[in-house]
Amino acid sequence: MTAISVQAQWLLARRRPKRSFFETFIRSLIILCVAIAIVLSSIAVCDGHWLFAKGKLFGLWHFCTIGNNSALKCVTNLTLANVRGINIGMTLARSMVAFAVVVAIFGLELLMVSQVCEDINSRRKWSMGSVLILFSFLLSSTGVLSFLILLRDYITFTGFTLTYWCEFIAAFLFFLNGISGLHLNSITFPWNRIRKN
């Protein structure tokens, strides 16, 4: 056997088998949903007004009250809200939620790179991206829960703003797509190993 034929057989053995259409479609949907979750979470963090109750608008960055002429008067001094521990609590909430967006962006990048540059490490990149998406779910849900615990006396179901629901849905999408990404990788990996053998 010549060196060229040995090398050709080695390359054929190492070549990655083609994915099915269904697997590629599901991976593309996961990437799309993660991107949507990042956009929703970014909107929720940037706007930051999450709860309207008793004539007050509570946010991650501002505290607002309604003036005499029905105009909102917003201040960045959150102690004016007269809620115990609001400065530390809001700092924790906005830090967790903002950090969740950053972690999710890195996770999304790994997911996309694993699909664009298919090599022997693409499944590892996909797994790492899915783990980062799950970590962003933990950070996001920690921020949302700390906000709820801090303002538990003001919470009404109709008081939550649209940007709060954006963050809530984003956290749910982070969880769903992180779990789905890991599960998809685990159920498709054994088949590829059998094909290689």
C-alpha positions as CSV (number, residue, x, y, z in Angstrom):
1,M,0.0,0.0,0.0
2,T,1.4,3.4,-0.9
3,A,1.6,6.3,1.4
4,I,-0.9,8.2,-0.7
5,S,-3.6,5.5,-0.4
6,V,-3.0,5.2,3.3
7,Q,-3.4,8.9,3.7
8,A,-6.5,8.9,1.5
9,Q,-8.1,6.1,3.7
10,W,-7.2,8.1,6.8
11,L,-8.9,11.2,5.5
12,L,-12.0,9.2,4.5
13,A,-12.2,7.7,7.9
14,R,-11.9,11.1,9.6
15,R,-14.4,12.8,7.3
16,R,-17.5,14.0,9.0
17,P,-20.7,12.3,7.9
18,K,-23.4,14.5,6.4
19,R,-26.2,15.6,8.7
20,S,-29.8,14.9,7.9
21,F,-32.0,17.7,6.8
22,F,-34.1,17.4,10.0
23,E,-31.1,17.8,12.3
24,T,-29.8,20.8,10.4
25,F,-33.3,22.3,10.5
26,I,-33.6,21.8,14.3
27,R,-30.2,23.3,14.9
28,S,-31.1,26.3,12.8
29,L,-34.3,26.8,14.7
30,I,-32.4,26.7,18.0
31,I,-29.9,29.3,16.8
32,L,-32.8,31.5,15.6
33,C,-34.7,31.2,18.9
34,V,-31.5,32.1,20.9
35,A,-31.1,35.2,18.7
36,I,-34.7,36.2,19.4
37,A,-34.2,35.7,23.1
38,I,-31.1,37.9,23.1
39,V,-33.0,40.6,21.3
40,L,-35.9,40.4,23.8
41,S,-33.5,40.4,26.7
42,S,-31.6,43.4,25.4
43,I,-34.8,45.4,24.9
44,A,-35.8,44.5,28.5
45,V,-32.5,45.6,29.9
46,C,-32.2,48.8,27.9
47,D,-35.7,50.0,28.7
48,G,-35.7,48.6,32.2
49,H,-39.2,49.8,33.3
50,W,-40.6,46.5,34.5
51,L,-43.4,47.2,37.1
52,F,-46.1,49.9,37.4
53,A,-47.9,49.8,40.7
54,K,-49.6,52.4,43.0
55,G,-48.8,55.3,40.7
56,K,-45.1,54.4,40.6
57,L,-43.0,52.9,37.8
58,F,-40.1,50.7,39.0
59,G,-37.3,49.9,36.7
60,L,-33.8,48.6,36.7
61,W,-32.3,52.0,36.1
62,H,-35.0,54.5,37.1
63,F,-37.8,55.1,39.5
64,C,-40.7,57.2,38.2
65,T,-43.7,58.8,39.7
66,I,-46.7,60.4,38.0
67,G,-46.8,64.2,38.4
68,N,-49.8,66.5,38.6
69,N,-50.1,66.9,34.8
70,S,-49.9,63.1,34.3
71,A,-46.3,63.3,33.2
72,L,-43.7,60.8,34.4
73,K,-41.0,62.2,36.6
74,C,-38.1,59.8,36.6
75,V,-35.0,59.8,38.7
76,T,-31.9,57.6,38.9
77,N,-31.9,57.9,42.7
78,L,-33.7,54.7,43.6
79,T,-33.8,55.4,47.3
80,L,-36.7,57.8,46.6
81,A,-38.9,54.7,46.0
82,N,-38.8,54.1,49.8
83,V,-38.2,50.4,49.3
84,R,-35.7,48.8,51.7
85,G,-32.6,47.6,50.0
86,I,-33.6,48.8,46.6
87,N,-30.1,50.1,45.6
88,I,-28.3,46.8,46.3
89,G,-31.3,44.7,44.9
90,M,-31.5,46.6,41.7
91,T,-27.8,46.6,41.2
92,L,-27.9,42.8,41.5
93,A,-30.9,42.4,39.2
94,R,-29.6,44.6,36.4
95,S,-26.1,43.1,36.7
96,M,-27.5,39.5,36.4
97,V,-29.8,40.3,33.5
98,A,-27.1,42.4,31.6
99,F,-24.5,39.7,32.2
100,A,-27.0,37.0,30.9
101,V,-27.2,38.9,27.6
102,V,-23.4,38.9,27.3
103,V,-23.1,35.2,28.1
104,A,-25.9,34.4,25.6
105,I,-24.1,36.3,22.9
106,F,-21.0,34.2,23.4
107,G,-23.2,31.0,23.5
108,L,-24.9,32.0,20.2
109,E,-21.5,32.6,18.6
110,L,-20.3,29.1,19.5
111,L,-23.6,27.6,18.2
112,M,-23.2,29.4,14.9
113,V,-19.5,28.7,14.5
114,S,-20.2,25.0,15.1
115,Q,-22.6,25.0,12.2
116,V,-20.6,27.1,9.8
117,C,-17.2,25.5,10.4
118,E,-17.9,21.8,10.6
119,D,-14.9,19.9,11.9
120,I,-14.2,17.3,14.5
121,N,-14.7,19.9,17.3
122,S,-18.0,21.3,16.1
123,R,-20.0,19.1,18.4
124,R,-17.9,20.2,21.4
125,K,-18.5,23.8,20.3
126,W,-22.2,23.2,20.1
127,S,-22.2,21.7,23.6
128,M,-20.2,24.6,25.0
129,G,-22.6,27.1,23.4
130,S,-25.6,25.2,24.8
131,V,-24.1,25.2,28.3
132,L,-23.5,29.0,28.0
133,I,-27.1,29.5,27.0
134,L,-28.2,27.5,30.1
135,F,-25.9,29.7,32.2
136,S,-27.5,32.8,30.8
137,F,-30.9,31.3,31.8
138,L,-29.6,31.0,35.4
139,L,-28.4,34.6,35.4
140,S,-31.5,36.0,33.8
141,S,-33.9,34.1,36.1
142,T,-31.8,35.2,39.1
143,G,-32.2,38.8,38.0
144,V,-35.9,38.4,37.5
145,L,-36.4,36.7,40.8
146,S,-34.4,39.3,42.7
147,F,-36.5,42.0,41.2
148,L,-39.7,40.2,42.2
149,I,-38.5,39.5,45.8
150,L,-37.4,43.1,46.2
151,L,-40.7,44.6,45.1
152,R,-43.0,41.8,46.4
153,D,-45.3,44.4,48.2
154,Y,-46.0,46.1,44.9
155,I,-46.5,43.2,42.6
156,T,-49.8,42.8,40.7
157,F,-50.2,40.6,37.7
158,T,-51.4,43.6,35.5
159,G,-48.7,45.8,36.8
160,F,-45.9,44.1,34.9
161,T,-44.9,46.0,31.7
162,L,-44.2,44.6,28.3
163,T,-40.5,44.8,28.8
164,Y,-40.7,42.7,31.9
165,W,-42.6,40.0,29.9
166,C,-39.9,40.3,27.2
167,E,-37.3,39.4,29.9
168,F,-39.5,36.6,31.2
169,I,-40.0,35.1,27.7
170,A,-36.3,35.5,27.0
171,A,-35.4,33.6,30.2
172,F,-37.8,30.8,29.1
173,L,-36.3,30.7,25.6
174,F,-32.7,30.5,27.1
175,F,-33.8,27.5,29.2
176,L,-35.7,25.7,26.4
177,N,-32.9,26.2,23.7
178,G,-30.1,25.3,26.1
179,I,-31.7,22.0,27.1
180,S,-32.7,21.3,23.5
181,G,-29.2,21.9,22.2
182,L,-27.7,19.6,24.7
183,H,-30.3,16.9,24.1
184,L,-30.0,17.2,20.3
185,N,-26.2,16.7,20.6
186,S,-26.6,13.7,22.9
187,I,-29.1,11.9,20.7
188,T,-27.2,12.5,17.4
189,F,-23.7,11.8,18.7
190,P,-24.0,8.0,19.0
191,W,-25.3,7.7,15.5
192,N,-22.3,9.5,14.1
193,R,-19.9,7.4,16.1
194,I,-21.6,4.2,14.6
195,R,-21.3,5.6,11.1
196,K,-17.6,6.4,11.6
197,N,-17.1,2.8,12.6
